[in-house]
């Protein structure tokens, strides 16, 4: 009996520790990405002005951001009430928004708040992958031998520039607004309980889910840092 109790206590401790460590790291990564991309956006607005920045660097990134919320909301059974993927008016205090309704009586809908809130950190990675596959020349994807003369041809160069531009648009809006974070926190307690329960019955599954989400956040952070450094370099060059 004593040995069984010790095994149970050990598993409880490992499950709890796994959730605390990984979700804590994930939370820090999400906040870091949001902060860096917010700073990049402020820098961009100061460089070229709010109106031009809205059209050149939010006209695609913002719809992808809002579509991310919408797609995950529909996945969790929410009903979309209003959807504005992009607001072109430079006097508007928001670039786009989505409102939805949901059933409050199910655990599924409660957990959905978390995923809807952080959706702009995850779903846009699929767009970046598609851009990588279909826009970047094969030479840069390792499918052909790279040679610098390839970029003397106009078409590969234009594809690279289009790839860089679209990625910049997407990455700049891979961030969670205060409202998004508040929404995510609302669904966090139940999600943590579910992850804790998973750690008790299937520890490998818990570790896999948490490690996968952390890796996606690290990828988002990498893109955010690169975009921020490029903007800083451009500002120094122009300044």
Secondary structure, 3 states (H helix, E strand, C coil): CHHHHHHHHHHHHHHHHHHHHHHHHHHHHHHHHHHHHHHHHHHHHHHHCHHHHHHHHHCCHHHHHHHHHHHHHHHCCCEEEEEECCCCCCCCCCCCEEEEECCCCCHHHHHHHHHHHHHHHHCHHHHHHHHHHHCCCHHHHCCCCCCHHHHHCHHHHHHHHHHHHHHHHHHHCCCCCHHHHHHHHHHHHHHHHHHHHHHHHCHHHHHHHHHHHHHHHHHHHHHHHHHHHHHHHHHHHHC
